[in-house]
Amino acid sequence: MYRRLVLKLSGQAIAGPNEFGFAGDRLTHLATEVIALRATGVQVAVVVGGGNVFRGNRADDWGIDRLEADNIGMLGTVINAVLLRGRLAALGAHGVRLMTAIPIDNLAEPYIRLRALRHLEKGSIVLLACGNGQPFTTTDYPSVQRAVELEADALLVAKNGTDGVYDADPNKHPDARRFDHLTYAEVIERGLGVMDQTAFILARDHHLPLHVFDIDRPGAASAILNGTPLGTLIN
């Protein structure tokens, strides 16, 4: 069905039940999911968030400006990506490449689109950190941007604790209804919070399908690739 995918992982996925920090079992789970996804035969790039390390919107709490806070957040994505790379290698994944939007030569390769494409074509799992290297964006926009740049067939939007897009917050409204499928226009008309609006509009304009699913469910990402109707498909 798909030849190449981008998987968006938030920092919260690595933190587990805690707001900040790291959870070893969560890291192992995520690495296992990425390996299973690659085992389906699809080319896989992973955009890694850093909210478990630092969030730019906490700048005032620390008495620093937003630019510096976002710089720290981008460094947080590198920490998470190095952790994920190490766990992937420990679980037997070969040829894992880490690329960053901000050059950190001793730890990773600089993100160069054509080089990333070459790694994917050779079967490597490509981890992408530092967002797009610019402040004032969450991981949403860079994940869509990288998916478009790398000519991905779809973006898998991994969520924690929710298995798709609902018409209301299911934690507050037990009768909330989950959508199996939505169009871009329906998401906008209903005001559904799938991701940052600028990122969503970019996906719409480039006809990038979005699969919103629960990363906590074992095997969910690879099951989607095998045709199992999980989560919410937006196209």
C-alpha positions in Angstrom: 0.0 0.0 0.0 2.8 2.5 1.0 6.4 2.6 -0.1 7.7 5.2 2.3 6.4 6.6 5.6 7.2 9.2 8.2 6.4 8.3 11.8 5.9 11.2 14.2 6.9 10.4 17.8 6.4 12.9 20.6 8.7 13.2 23.5 5.8 12.3 25.7 5.8 8.8 24.2 9.3 8.3 25.7 8.3 9.8 29.1 5.5 7.3 29.5 3.0 8.2 32.3 5.3 11.1 33.5 5.1 14.6 32.1 8.9 14.8 31.8 11.8 12.5 31.8 12.4 9.0 30.3 10.9 5.5 30.8 13.1 2.6 29.7 10.1 0.3 29.0 8.6 3.0 26.8 11.8 3.4 24.8 11.9 -0.3 24.2 8.3 -0.4 23.1 8.9 2.5 20.6 12.0 0.9 19.2 10.2 -2.4 18.8 7.3 -0.7 17.0 9.8 1.1 14.6 11.5 -2.2 13.8 8.2 -4.0 13.2 7.1 -1.1 10.9 10.4 -1.5 8.9 9.9 -5.3 8.8 6.7 -4.8 6.7 9.0 -3.7 3.8 8.2 0.0 3.9 10.9 2.7 4.1 10.7 4.5 7.5 11.8 7.9 8.7 11.0 9.0 12.3 10.6 12.6 13.5 11.3 12.7 17.2 9.9 15.3 19.6 11.5 16.7 22.8 8.6 17.7 25.0 9.7 15.3 27.7 13.0 17.2 28.1 11.8 20.9 27.7 8.9 22.7 26.2 9.4 26.1 24.6 6.2 27.4 26.1 7.8 27.2 29.5 10.2 30.0 28.8 8.6 32.3 31.3 8.8 29.7 34.1 12.6 29.7 33.7 13.1 33.4 33.0 14.4 33.0 29.5 13.1 34.2 26.2 11.2 31.9 23.8 14.0 31.6 21.3 16.3 30.2 23.9 13.6 27.9 25.2 13.0 26.5 21.7 16.7 26.0 21.3 16.7 23.9 24.4 13.6 22.0 23.1 15.5 21.2 19.9 18.4 19.8 21.8 15.9 17.7 23.7 14.9 16.0 20.4 18.5 15.1 19.9 18.7 13.4 23.3 15.6 11.4 22.5 16.8 10.5 19.1 20.2 9.3 20.4 18.4 7.2 23.0 16.1 5.7 20.3 19.1 5.0 18.0 20.9 3.2 20.8 17.9 1.1 21.7 17.2 0.3 18.0 20.8 -0.9 17.7 20.6 -3.0 20.9 17.5 -4.7 19.5 19.3 -5.6 16.3 18.3 -2.9 13.9 21.1 -2.2 11.3 21.9 0.9 9.4 20.1 3.4 11.7 20.9 6.9 10.7 20.4 10.0 12.8 20.1 13.4 11.0 19.7 16.8 12.6 18.5 20.1 11.2 21.2 21.8 13.3 24.7 20.4 12.7 26.0 18.3 15.6 28.8 16.5 13.7 30.0 14.3 16.6 26.6 12.8 17.2 24.7 12.9 13.9 24.7 13.8 10.2 23.3 17.1 9.1 19.9 16.7 7.5 20.3 16.9 3.7 17.2 15.8 1.8 19.0 13.9 -1.0 21.2 12.1 1.5 18.2 11.2 3.6 16.4 9.8 0.5 19.5 7.7 -0.3 19.6 6.3 3.3 15.9 5.3 3.0 16.3 3.7 -0.4 19.1 1.6 1.0 16.8 0.4 3.8 18.1 2.4 6.7 15.8 3.7 9.4 16.3 7.5 9.4 15.8 9.4 12.7 15.2 13.1 12.3 15.8 15.5 15.1 15.9 19.3 15.8 12.6 19.8 14.0 13.4 22.0 11.0 16.0 24.0 12.9 13.7 27.0 13.5 12.0 28.3 16.7 8.3 28.8 17.3 7.3 25.5 15.9 6.2 22.2 17.6 7.1 18.8 16.1 3.9 18.9 14.1 5.1 21.2 11.3 8.5 19.6 10.8 7.0 16.2 10.7 4.7 17.2 7.8 7.5 19.2 6.2 9.9 16.2 6.2 7.2 13.9 4.9 6.6 16.2 2.0 10.3 16.7 1.3 11.0 13.0 1.5 8.0 12.2 -0.8 6.4 10.0 1.9 3.2 8.3 1.0 1.7 9.1 4.4 2.4 10.4 7.9 1.7 8.2 10.9 0.8 10.5 13.8 1.4 8.6 17.0 -0.7 9.6 19.9 -0.5 8.6 23.6 -3.6 7.5 25.4 -6.0 8.1 22.5 -6.7 5.8 19.5 -7.7 8.4 16.9 -9.6 11.6 16.4 -12.9 12.1 18.3 -15.7 14.6 18.1 -15.1 15.6 21.7 -12.5 14.9 24.4 -13.0 11.2 25.3 -11.5 11.7 28.7 -14.2 14.2 29.5 -17.1 12.9 27.4 -17.5 9.1 27.7 -20.0 9.2 24.7 -17.4 10.9 22.4 -17.4 9.3 18.9 -14.2 8.3 17.2 -13.9 8.9 13.5 -12.6 6.1 11.2 -12.1 8.5 8.3 -12.2 12.3 7.8 -11.4 14.6 4.9 -9.2 17.6 5.4 -12.2 19.9 5.0 -14.2 18.1 7.7 -11.3 18.4 10.2 -11.2 22.2 9.6 -15.0 22.7 9.6 -15.4 20.8 12.8 -12.4 22.5 14.5 -10.9 19.2 15.4 -7.5 19.4 17.1 -5.4 16.9 15.1 -2.2 19.0 15.0 -1.1 22.6 14.6 -3.2 24.3 12.0 -0.2 25.4 9.9 1.1 21.8 9.8 -2.4 20.5 8.9 -2.8 23.0 6.1 0.6 22.0 4.7 -0.5 18.3 4.7 -3.8 19.2 3.0 -2.1 21.3 0.3 0.3 18.5 -0.5 -2.4 15.7 -0.3 -0.5 13.9 2.5 -2.6 11.3 4.2 -2.5 11.3 8.0 -3.0 8.2 10.1 -3.7 9.2 13.7 -3.4 6.2 16.0 -2.5 5.0 19.5 1.3 4.2 19.7 0.7 2.5 23.1 -1.1 -0.4 21.3 1.5 -3.0 20.4 1.8 -3.6 16.7 -0.5 -0.8 15.8 1.7 1.0 13.3 2.6 -2.2 11.3 -1.1 -3.3 11.5 -2.1 -0.1 9.8 0.4 -1.0 7.0 -1.2 -4.4 6.7 -4.7 -2.9 6.2 -6.1 -3.2 9.7 -8.5 -0.2 10.2 -7.0 1.3 13.3 -7.2 4.9 14.4 -8.4 7.7 12.1 -7.4 8.2 8.5 -7.4 11.8 7.2 -7.1 12.4 3.4 
